[in-house]
Amino acid sequence: MAIETIGIKYTIPKLSFDRPASTPQIFILELKLASEPDSSFTIIHPNYQTDTEGNNTDGFMIPSLAENTDYSLRFTNKAYPEKVFTKNFRTALNLSSGNNPYLDKIFFKGQTIDWYYPGLMKATLADTKGGFFFNFDGNYREVEQNFGNMVPVGGISFKAVAEATLSNRKLQGFYFDGSKYAKFNDDHTNRDAQIRANDLFGNNSDKSYSIFFFFHLEDRNDKVILHTVNDAQNEFKISHTGRYIVVSVTKNGVTNTASSGSQVVQGRWYMLGIKISPGTPTANTGYLYHPTGNINFPTISQITHSMVTTAEPTIYLGRDVTAGVTTAGLLVSRFFYSPSATMTNQNLNKLSDPWGQTPKVMFQKNGESTVIQLPEIWRKKLDDLQLSFTVPSDATLVAGSYDCWIQNYQGNKLNLKTGIQIQEFNKATTGFDIDLSQGAFADRVNEFKNTFYGLHGQWGGANGGVNANLIYFNPDNRTVQFEAHGDRYNGEVQGVGKQARDASNTGYGLPKLHDHPEDPLNGQAWKTRVGAVAVSKSYCGYGEWSTWMKIPKESYGYCLALWIFHYQEFYPADPLWQHWIDKGGKPYGGEDSYMVINHEIDMELPSHLAMGVVESWVELATCYFDPKAMDTKFHIAVQAGATADDIGLFRLIDPSLPNQRSSWVKVSDDWEPNDQPSYSNLKFNNWIGEKDSGKGFSSDKSSYDVYEEYLALLTKTEHNYADEQFHKWTIKWFKDKTQLWIDDVLVRENQTFVPYIPGRLTFGAWFPSAFARSSETPWLYDPNRAWAGHPADFSTLNLEISRISYRPYTTAEAGGDNEYYSETTPEANLRELL
């Protein structure tokens, strides 16, 4: 694992002069351990220089410090020796130590757990010998192959069906209803991820292969299960024909056919297994496995060749390619392919009962003898690196202390975790008011640390994430400081990337590297565009959150933000998938991908002002405007018009008639596009998902209803808040609306997409830096998508907070109560503050 570089608070802090000096100042800089006497100070820089206001202009960093250790700095002015400054600081915690407060300690009911155990799958599942295994009985991103290798057409449905007389034969399958089918991915940019007929059944030579899959027929009608065609003379097909299962291969017009010896019965789950070796057809085998008795293929030896392919044809499930007909009344589950006709008995056993062989997740409540096996519906993923599952949100487990482990097919306990606390997801019922300017500073710091974590992770594109070590406490001005490193930062602090994906996962991001082979800095530590963010330990519901914040001098490229955040991610096989569909969730890719339930309220500064851009007033006249989003602070930009008065930035003056030209007044010739923000403008946003524009209007009502799940209210404030003065920022959250107040003045109200799940209070500085769309420089950010401005033309800046408070509302004040669902990964990126 990479180790992050440890530096002194990342930059030597600004010295607090009584008044600006007339010239730059030179100091003798000394260092000692905080616990040692003053006589232990050692000179580390004889001529340390600051500017006239005490800012570090020397660029000096202190090397070779111990981690998580308290030090003292002493600055003695060489021109005025009586002017002495002392600064105390603590070095960063080495990432390899790991201090995530939740990971493998607390499980919320409803959260996802990723457990890493290399080799887990290969030891328990059938060996594909270079083939693949799709398992639709759990999450469709299930075993070994991502569902991206099998592309749905017309959406996807899953259906769980139990046999009437064999309840243990309940399986979930990909459901073909006559409108949906799937194709094996034939156009993936990675050739190794393509699955085409010449690879499986052709390539102009006789090929051996094995196919196994479970299927269920809802009716007796003929139907095509699998089909691929190169031309009229060459095809491969598996079908239900005349109530028999038929495998047919046509090569240069010559067809070999094998048919099941008996008819299949509707309403049963069968496993079809065929092993074909055209070179020695007497070794071919085929059967339909069912607990009440197998059905053999007496003519299986008649398959003596593979199809000829010249055009790399696509393979389809649930569609007759030649007739253009889609199958109905079919379910397919657990599809296995191997480019080999040699299968061991052990592999056959694993195929016929894969869940009997695969690992189980087990729970045992402390003090009780009963062991509870996680029901399969809560298992999300299994590959050769990890097993993922959801802690059941139903009554399977009650809150309490548990031992939890993976049990393999031999009954061994793997990855045992003891004393896991399983908790119901809930919200804080008491508030707090931490005023660092009052009382003993050390006491206020401890309050802050007991209330908040630091975030240590990455999102938002070409940036260095947020580093929890960039949050520190300044006793000189009694604030907590959030340090941001811009494009000109040249210190030693490394940025943070995505979470580790291995057994040593710490629950937060690894040190970030430049990792694109064409990047000139490839292999070097990523040190620029690194922010700092804190997050509340408790989930907070409807209530009032205030933050007294001083924003540094005007600089762009980074964003100052306050947000309340709760995030869930679902897939079609998740037990709560339909629940969220019924509540209005909008899946990506129709119903064939995933769904994000993202409950969030945020204030972001700086911002541009135009909510959206329309080509002309003719276009605007036909747009749909959400009436809940309309107020007299709503701005749009118009690109073309009959006169100059019809082009520019416009403010809505009649919210009841937004489609009419007379309802808008021009405020500027310039409409401040995304990459030209202002500290007089901000975003005030509500989210319940994250599908589309968040503009409050769309080309028509239909598209708005399909895609919109959030509203980003861009707001002009008439004041530049990058003024190095403290201002009080307040978010008030009610059941039917949210409000943003600055210095106790209401600035904006948002009544659209109001969240209702408690979230963590989150605040700090980060760098919105969407990756460049250019294929030539994908490691760089795109200036046109860097909505907080560009470049980040500074070395370091500090956001300062002197006080922060939260007061939960009563049910009566809020207008109702919150709803309660755990985040998918509530432990992600959390670190204790030093």
Secondary structure, 3 states (H helix, E strand, C coil): CCCCCCCCCCCCCCCCCCCCCCCCEEEEEEEEECCCCHHHCEEEEEEEEECCCCCECCCCCCCCCCCCCEEEEEEEECCCCCCEEEEEEECCCCHHHCCCCCCCCEEECCCEEEEECCCCCCCCCCCCCCCEEECCCCCCCCECCCHHHEEEECCCCEEEECCCCCHHHCEEEEEEECCCEEEECCCCCCHHHCCCHHHHCCCCCCCCEEEEEEEEECCCCCEEEEEEEEECCEEEEEEEECCEEEEEEEECCEEEEEECCCCCCCCCEEEEEEEECCCCHHHCEEEEECCCCCEECCCHHHCCCCCCCCCCCCCEECEECCCCEECEEEEEEEEEEECCCCCCHHHHHHHHCHHHHCCEEEEEECCCCCEEECCHHHEEEECCCEEEEECCCCCCCCCEEEEEEEECCCCCEEEEEEEEEEECCCCCCCCEEEECCCCCHHHHHHHHHHHEEEECECCCECCCCECHHHEEEECCCCEEEEEEECCCCCCCCCCEEEECCCCCCCCCEEECECCCCCCCCCCCECCCCEEEEEEEEEEECCEEEEEEEECCCCCCCCEEEEEEEEEEEECCCCCCHHHHHHCCCCCCCCCCCCEEEEEEEEEEECECCCCCEECCHHHHHCCEECHHHCCCCCEEEECCCCCHHHCEEEEECCCCCCCCHHHEEEEECCCCCCCCCECCEEEEEEECCCCCCCCCEECCHHHHHHHCCEEEEEEECCCCCCCCCEEEEEEEECCCCEEEEECCEEEEEECCCCCCCCEEEEEEEECCECECCCCCCCCCECHHHCCCCCCCCCCEEEEEEEEEEEEECCHHHHCCCCCCCCCCCCCCCEECCC
